[in-house]
Amino acid sequence: MSKYATVSVKVPTELKKELDKLGIKPSKLLRRAIQDEIRRRGVEKIRREIESLRAALAKISIEDFVRSIREDREQR
């Protein structure tokens, strides 16, 4: 069974009334928004990491890269 934590948010009364009027369940909406934001930030973090490695990888020639892979395969 999954464990859950409670997250509370305060919204203006008018906003809550609109949610109710439109039949929107805040818990589902917030859960999805949190998941989307976590995914977005994870992708952004990976992009930054790739960008920081790009300069180092640019210094390695394709020939060196291929040679390294071949040597690694031969050792196995």
N, C-alpha and C positions, 0 to 999 in steps of 0.2 A: 504494500500500500504506500502511496506517495505521501510525503509530508507536505504540509502547506503552512504558509505564513500569511498573516493578515496584513494587508496594506490598506490604509485609509486615505481618502482624499476629500477635501472640502471643496465644494463647488457652489457658485451662487445659486440661490433658490430658483431663480428664473431658469437657469440651465437644467436643474433637476426636474423642474416641471416640464420642460421641453423633452427631456429624455423619457419621462413617463408618458407624455402625450404621444410620442412617436413609437412607444413600445420598445425602446432600446434598453437592453440590460447592461447597466454600467460595469458589472463584473466581467462580462465577456468582452466588452469594448476595451476596458483597461487592460485585461490580460493580453489581448491581441496587440494593443499599442505597446505594451512593455516588451513583448516578444519581438515585435518588429524593430523597436529601438535597440534592443540587445543585438539582434542580427545585424542591423545597420552599423552599429559601432564596432562589432567584431570584424565586419568586412573592411571598415575604414582602418582599423588597426593593422590588418593584414596588408592593406595597400601601402600604409606607411612603412611597414617592415620590408616589403618588396622594394619600395622606392629607396630605402636606405641601403639595400643590398645591390641595387642596380649599378652603382658606381664600382663596387668591388667586382662584380661579375663582368663588367665591361673590360676589366683589365685582363681577363682570362681569354685567351684565344680559343677558337673553336677546335683547333688542332690539339691544344693542350687538354681541353675538355674531353675530346674523343679518346685521346691517348690514355687519360686517367681512367675512363670507363673500361677500356679494353684491358688495362693492367689489372683493374679490380676483378674483372670477369675471369681472367687467367688465374688469379690467385685462388679462386673458389673452385 
